[in-house]
């Protein structure tokens, strides 16, 4: 016989003790228009990492209106809202992100962003340039859903069996060059203290059928690092290559050899393969001069700390040995990213899966994680966590060439925000109610 958590019975209205949570769906429906209006306002005024001043002010103001304790100025522009329930119970955290991306929006929506800003990112080529700014990764939706959870739970704070902690984090996409930021700085500044959460939940919208959920029982996201390699030869006339050392074919050999690291050198029976991608190749100034060097830049995605270190060593060794064989030299530098591989807490996923299945518009899809990166992983390395993805493609766009996240045409289906609010609210309540007997 299937034994459902007490909370699932309560939240589904199966027993008389469900009051006040038996009307949760009605409360969410009532709150939805305001949540959508708030998302549109945030979407229309996006801000880049560590510069989310107006966004943070808007979030803090809304939290105060709902009667939450508010802390500001954490990790530069971070905001924390605390809703203390009237009954004893665990602290549950929900994380949302504040920052947008340096993209010019092309959705044509009436609330589309026309904001422009100076790019302060890590890429020196675009640094200082005038760029468009857009919530192209759905962070506006994440903030709106978190505030929606706060609204429906604050309405019954006296019956809330625990404390809700909302963490609004800046610079998830990375801080400006030379600055700290993101989840690591939030944790350093005490985001997981006073009060200390027992668990943390995060949701990320993505292209896909609206209101559907995907998550993993273990690995969720990949580590992301940047590499810069210089293949150094000796410049000469293109008509007489033997009088110099041509770094171009050496660089080509290095690029191809790197691809044998995932396919031939990684034990795929133990872990998913790493991903090594060269995104930029630069060499030379004229068509008839063999250049002195080739510069390669790219991204590495790995699924564990051990794999990360192994891949970095193999890439360096491969480049150096191939270059040496041709009389060239190779120098490989790594720029550690803000993202380590992320993992869900398996016991917590199993505990709350029935709740999520009840909320999702289709059966929850279980996968083995993604190669995208998110610094939610830092929180989940400190306390048990669940990070899940929710489809938000507007139904009118289904079956068409849908823009993914991080693209200028990415769109969010507004009604699906109710599904996200419902999922986070029910997971929070379920954990609070069942925590004494079901802890991860």
Secondary structure as the mmCIF struct_conf table of DSSP 4:
data_model
#
loop_
_struct_conf.conf_type_id
_struct_conf.id
_struct_conf.beg_label_comp_id
_struct_conf.beg_label_asym_id
_struct_conf.beg_label_seq_id
_struct_conf.end_label_comp_id
_struct_conf.end_label_asym_id
_struct_conf.end_label_seq_id
HELX_RH_AL_P HELX_RH_AL_P1 UNK A 6 UNK A 11
TURN_TY1_P TURN_TY1_P1 UNK A 12 UNK A 13
BEND BEND1 UNK A 15 UNK A 15
HELX_RH_3T_P HELX_RH_3T_P1 UNK A 16 UNK A 18
TURN_TY1_P TURN_TY1_P2 UNK A 19 UNK A 20
HELX_RH_3T_P HELX_RH_3T_P2 UNK A 21 UNK A 23
HELX_RH_AL_P HELX_RH_AL_P2 UNK A 24 UNK A 44
TURN_TY1_P TURN_TY1_P3 UNK A 45 UNK A 45
TURN_TY1_P TURN_TY1_P4 UNK A 49 UNK A 50
HELX_RH_AL_P HELX_RH_AL_P3 UNK A 53 UNK A 65
TURN_TY1_P TURN_TY1_P5 UNK A 66 UNK A 67
STRN STRN1 UNK A 69 UNK A 74
TURN_TY1_P TURN_TY1_P6 UNK A 75 UNK A 77
STRN STRN2 UNK A 78 UNK A 84
BEND BEND2 UNK A 86 UNK A 87
STRN STRN3 UNK A 91 UNK A 97
STRN STRN4 UNK A 101 UNK A 101
BEND BEND3 UNK A 102 UNK A 102
TURN_TY1_P TURN_TY1_P7 UNK A 110 UNK A 111
STRN STRN5 UNK A 116 UNK A 118
BEND BEND4 UNK A 121 UNK A 122
TURN_TY1_P TURN_TY1_P8 UNK A 124 UNK A 128
STRN STRN6 UNK A 130 UNK A 132
STRN STRN7 UNK A 134 UNK A 134
BEND BEND5 UNK A 137 UNK A 138
HELX_RH_AL_P HELX_RH_AL_P4 UNK A 139 UNK A 154
TURN_TY1_P TURN_TY1_P9 UNK A 155 UNK A 156
HELX_RH_3T_P HELX_RH_3T_P3 UNK A 157 UNK A 159
BEND BEND6 UNK A 161 UNK A 162
STRN STRN8 UNK A 163 UNK A 169
BEND BEND7 UNK A 170 UNK A 170
TURN_TY1_P TURN_TY1_P10 UNK A 172 UNK A 173
HELX_LH_PP_P HELX_LH_PP_P1 UNK A 175 UNK A 176
TURN_TY1_P TURN_TY1_P11 UNK A 177 UNK A 178
HELX_RH_AL_P HELX_RH_AL_P5 UNK A 182 UNK A 188
TURN_TY1_P TURN_TY1_P12 UNK A 189 UNK A 192
BEND BEND8 UNK A 194 UNK A 195
HELX_LH_PP_P HELX_LH_PP_P2 UNK A 196 UNK A 197
BEND BEND9 UNK A 198 UNK A 198
STRN STRN9 UNK A 199 UNK A 209
TURN_TY1_P TURN_TY1_P13 UNK A 210 UNK A 211
STRN STRN10 UNK A 213 UNK A 216
BEND BEND10 UNK A 217 UNK A 218
STRN STRN11 UNK A 219 UNK A 221
STRN STRN12 UNK A 223 UNK A 232
STRN STRN13 UNK A 234 UNK A 234
STRN STRN14 UNK A 236 UNK A 237
TURN_TY1_P TURN_TY1_P14 UNK A 238 UNK A 239
HELX_RH_3T_P HELX_RH_3T_P4 UNK A 241 UNK A 243
BEND BEND11 UNK A 244 UNK A 244
STRN STRN15 UNK A 245 UNK A 245
HELX_RH_AL_P HELX_RH_AL_P6 UNK A 247 UNK A 260
HELX_RH_PI_P HELX_RH_PI_P1 UNK A 261 UNK A 265
BEND BEND12 UNK A 266 UNK A 266
TURN_TY1_P TURN_TY1_P15 UNK A 268 UNK A 270
BEND BEND13 UNK A 271 UNK A 271
HELX_LH_PP_P HELX_LH_PP_P3 UNK A 272 UNK A 274
STRN STRN16 UNK A 275 UNK A 283
BEND BEND14 UNK A 285 UNK A 286
TURN_TY1_P TURN_TY1_P16 UNK A 287 UNK A 288
STRN STRN17 UNK A 289 UNK A 290
BEND BEND15 UNK A 292 UNK A 292
STRN STRN18 UNK A 293 UNK A 302
BEND BEND16 UNK A 303 UNK A 304
HELX_RH_AL_P HELX_RH_AL_P7 UNK A 305 UNK A 325
TURN_TY1_P TURN_TY1_P17 UNK A 326 UNK A 327
STRN STRN19 UNK A 329 UNK A 339
STRN STRN20 UNK A 342 UNK A 343
HELX_RH_AL_P HELX_RH_AL_P8 UNK A 346 UNK A 359
BEND BEND17 UNK A 360 UNK A 362
HELX_LH_PP_P HELX_LH_PP_P4 UNK A 363 UNK A 364
STRN STRN21 UNK A 365 UNK A 367
BEND BEND18 UNK A 368 UNK A 368
BEND BEND19 UNK A 371 UNK A 371
TURN_TY1_P TURN_TY1_P18 UNK A 375 UNK A 375
HELX_RH_AL_P HELX_RH_AL_P9 UNK A 376 UNK A 380
TURN_TY1_P TURN_TY1_P19 UNK A 381 UNK A 382
BEND BEND20 UNK A 383 UNK A 383
STRN STRN22 UNK A 384 UNK A 393
HELX_RH_3T_P HELX_RH_3T_P5 UNK A 395 UNK A 397
TURN_TY1_P TURN_TY1_P20 UNK A 398 UNK A 399
BEND BEND21 UNK A 400 UNK A 400
TURN_TY1_P TURN_TY1_P21 UNK A 405 UNK A 406
BEND BEND22 UNK A 407 UNK A 407
TURN_TY1_P TURN_TY1_P22 UNK A 408 UNK A 409
HELX_RH_3T_P HELX_RH_3T_P6 UNK A 414 UNK A 416
HELX_RH_AL_P HELX_RH_AL_P10 UNK A 417 UNK A 434
TURN_TY1_P TURN_TY1_P23 UNK A 435 UNK A 437
#
